[in-house]
């Protein structure tokens, strides 16, 4: 039981899964109590409990880092990418992705022509974008290149509007750059226009088979 608890504690430290930490701590406590009751060595149960505590500390640290630094940083990058998409800057909204990471392949994104048309439609109806706010982000997709969906509240030159967007976090295209945070690629954007219609930026459909 102590060896099993050690394995669960090591896995929980690597994967940051609280469930594994709980299993490791529970098993470590039971193994420690049984060892003391039977007069057996308690070294392995003690190590298992120490590893479970270490894993819990790692998870708390990762959670604090994500909530206090990573999340605000990625929200800012997402805002910059969405602003670029709404402004028609395709290169900034859909940055290049690395070819050396096959496990983090980018999802289909809008073309430069679609981005230009979308930006022109929004600009004609609402004017220039002043600010953008993201609300209740929902993370999905793969762990290496997650997708994030979110409602939007936008302030334009003429009036405010609401919308929705979906982006993907992908590794930066330059493996030698010091910034290790992922890049943000815009996949879809929808904005409700004053006349009730919707301006939509989305990946172009691929060719259909006959």
Secondary structure as a PSIPRED ss2 file (coil, helix, strand):
# PSIPRED VFORMAT (PSIPRED V4.0)

   1 X C   1.000  0.000  0.000
   2 X H   0.000  1.000  0.000
   3 X H   0.000  1.000  0.000
   4 X H   0.000  1.000  0.000
   5 X H   0.000  1.000  0.000
   6 X H   0.000  1.000  0.000
   7 X H   0.000  1.000  0.000
   8 X H   0.000  1.000  0.000
   9 X H   0.000  1.000  0.000
  10 X H   0.000  1.000  0.000
  11 X H   0.000  1.000  0.000
  12 X H   0.000  1.000  0.000
  13 X H   0.000  1.000  0.000
  14 X H   0.000  1.000  0.000
  15 X H   0.000  1.000  0.000
  16 X C   1.000  0.000  0.000
  17 X C   1.000  0.000  0.000
  18 X H   0.000  1.000  0.000
  19 X H   0.000  1.000  0.000
  20 X H   0.000  1.000  0.000
  21 X H   0.000  1.000  0.000
  22 X H   0.000  1.000  0.000
  23 X H   0.000  1.000  0.000
  24 X H   0.000  1.000  0.000
  25 X H   0.000  1.000  0.000
  26 X H   0.000  1.000  0.000
  27 X H   0.000  1.000  0.000
  28 X H   0.000  1.000  0.000
  29 X H   0.000  1.000  0.000
  30 X H   0.000  1.000  0.000
  31 X H   0.000  1.000  0.000
  32 X H   0.000  1.000  0.000
  33 X H   0.000  1.000  0.000
  34 X H   0.000  1.000  0.000
  35 X H   0.000  1.000  0.000
  36 X H   0.000  1.000  0.000
  37 X H   0.000  1.000  0.000
  38 X H   0.000  1.000  0.000
  39 X C   1.000  0.000  0.000
  40 X C   1.000  0.000  0.000
  41 X C   1.000  0.000  0.000
  42 X C   1.000  0.000  0.000
  43 X H   0.000  1.000  0.000
  44 X H   0.000  1.000  0.000
  45 X H   0.000  1.000  0.000
  46 X H   0.000  1.000  0.000
  47 X H   0.000  1.000  0.000
  48 X H   0.000  1.000  0.000
  49 X H   0.000  1.000  0.000
  50 X H   0.000  1.000  0.000
  51 X H   0.000  1.000  0.000
  52 X H   0.000  1.000  0.000
  53 X H   0.000  1.000  0.000
  54 X H   0.000  1.000  0.000
  55 X H   0.000  1.000  0.000
  56 X H   0.000  1.000  0.000
  57 X H   0.000  1.000  0.000
  58 X H   0.000  1.000  0.000
  59 X H   0.000  1.000  0.000
  60 X H   0.000  1.000  0.000
  61 X H   0.000  1.000  0.000
  62 X H   0.000  1.000  0.000
  63 X H   0.000  1.000  0.000
  64 X H   0.000  1.000  0.000
  65 X H   0.000  1.000  0.000
  66 X H   0.000  1.000  0.000
  67 X H   0.000  1.000  0.000
  68 X H   0.000  1.000  0.000
  69 X H   0.000  1.000  0.000
  70 X H   0.000  1.000  0.000
  71 X H   0.000  1.000  0.000
  72 X H   0.000  1.000  0.000
  73 X H   0.000  1.000  0.000
  74 X H   0.000  1.000  0.000
  75 X H   0.000  1.000  0.000
  76 X H   0.000  1.000  0.000
  77 X H   0.000  1.000  0.000
  78 X H   0.000  1.000  0.000
  79 X H   0.000  1.000  0.000
  80 X H   0.000  1.000  0.000
  81 X H   0.000  1.000  0.000
  82 X H   0.000  1.000  0.000
  83 X H   0.000  1.000  0.000
  84 X H   0.000  1.000  0.000
  85 X H   0.000  1.000  0.000
  86 X H   0.000  1.000  0.000
  87 X H   0.000  1.000  0.000
  88 X C   1.000  0.000  0.000
  89 X C   1.000  0.000  0.000
  90 X H   0.000  1.000  0.000
  91 X H   0.000  1.000  0.000
  92 X H   0.000  1.000  0.000
  93 X H   0.000  1.000  0.000
  94 X E   0.000  0.000  1.000
  95 X C   1.000  0.000  0.000
  96 X C   1.000  0.000  0.000
  97 X C   1.000  0.000  0.000
  98 X C   1.000  0.000  0.000
  99 X C   1.000  0.000  0.000
 100 X C   1.000  0.000  0.000
 101 X C   1.000  0.000  0.000
 102 X H   0.000  1.000  0.000
 103 X H   0.000  1.000  0.000
 104 X H   0.000  1.000  0.000
 105 X C   1.000  0.000  0.000
 106 X C   1.000  0.000  0.000
 107 X C   1.000  0.000  0.000
 108 X C   1.000  0.000  0.000
 109 X C   1.000  0.000  0.000
 110 X C   1.000  0.000  0.000
 111 X C   1.000  0.000  0.000
 112 X H   0.000  1.000  0.000
 113 X H   0.000  1.000  0.000
 114 X H   0.000  1.000  0.000
 115 X H   0.000  1.000  0.000
 116 X H   0.000  1.000  0.000
 117 X H   0.000  1.000  0.000
 118 X H   0.000  1.000  0.000
 119 X H   0.000  1.000  0.000
 120 X H   0.000  1.000  0.000
 121 X H   0.000  1.000  0.000
 122 X H   0.000  1.000  0.000
 123 X H   0.000  1.000  0.000
 124 X H   0.000  1.000  0.000
 125 X H   0.000  1.000  0.000
 126 X H   0.000  1.000  0.000
 127 X C   1.000  0.000  0.000
 128 X C   1.000  0.000  0.000
 129 X E   0.000  0.000  1.000
 130 X E   0.000  0.000  1.000
 131 X E   0.000  0.000  1.000
 132 X E   0.000  0.000  1.000
 133 X E   0.000  0.000  1.000
 134 X E   0.000  0.000  1.000
 135 X E   0.000  0.000  1.000
 136 X E   0.000  0.000  1.000
 137 X E   0.000  0.000  1.000
 138 X E   0.000  0.000  1.000
 139 X E   0.000  0.000  1.000
 140 X E   0.000  0.000  1.000
 141 X E   0.000  0.000  1.000
 142 X C   1.000  0.000  0.000
 143 X C   1.000  0.000  0.000
 144 X C   1.000  0.000  0.000
 145 X C   1.000  0.000  0.000
 146 X E   0.000  0.000  1.000
 147 X E   0.000  0.000  1.000
 148 X E   0.000  0.000  1.000
 149 X E   0.000  0.000  1.000
 150 X E   0.000  0.000  1.000
 151 X E   0.000  0.000  1.000
 152 X E   0.000  0.000  1.000
 153 X E   0.000  0.000  1.000
 154 X E   0.000  0.000  1.000
 155 X E   0.000  0.000  1.000
 156 X E   0.000  0.000  1.000
 157 X C   1.000  0.000  0.000
 158 X C   1.000  0.000  0.000
 159 X C   1.000  0.000  0.000
 160 X E   0.000  0.000  1.000
 161 X E   0.000  0.000  1.000
 162 X E   0.000  0.000  1.000
 163 X E   0.000  0.000  1.000
 164 X E   0.000  0.000  1.000
 165 X E   0.000  0.000  1.000
 166 X E   0.000  0.000  1.000
 167 X E   0.000  0.000  1.000
 168 X E   0.000  0.000  1.000
 169 X E   0.000  0.000  1.000
 170 X E   0.000  0.000  1.000
 171 X C   1.000  0.000  0.000
 172 X C   1.000  0.000  0.000
 173 X C   1.000  0.000  0.000
 174 X C   1.000  0.000  0.000
 175 X C   1.000  0.000  0.000
 176 X C   1.000  0.000  0.000
 177 X C   1.000  0.000  0.000
 178 X C   1.000  0.000  0.000
 179 X C   1.000  0.000  0.000
 180 X C   1.000  0.000  0.000
 181 X C   1.000  0.000  0.000
 182 X C   1.000  0.000  0.000
 183 X E   0.000  0.000  1.000
 184 X E   0.000  0.000  1.000
 185 X E   0.000  0.000  1.000
 186 X E   0.000  0.000  1.000
 187 X E   0.000  0.000  1.000
 188 X E   0.000  0.000  1.000
 189 X E   0.000  0.000  1.000
 190 X E   0.000  0.000  1.000
 191 X E   0.000  0.000  1.000
 192 X E   0.000  0.000  1.000
 193 X C   1.000  0.000  0.000
 194 X C   1.000  0.000  0.000
 195 X C   1.000  0.000  0.000
 196 X C   1.000  0.000  0.000
 197 X C   1.000  0.000  0.000
 198 X E   0.000  0.000  1.000
 199 X E   0.000  0.000  1.000
 200 X E   0.000  0.000  1.000
 201 X E   0.000  0.000  1.000
 202 X C   1.000  0.000  0.000
 203 X C   1.000  0.000  0.000
 204 X C   1.000  0.000  0.000
 205 X C   1.000  0.000  0.000
 206 X C   1.000  0.000  0.000
 207 X C   1.000  0.000  0.000
 208 X C   1.000  0.000  0.000
 209 X C   1.000  0.000  0.000
 210 X C   1.000  0.000  0.000
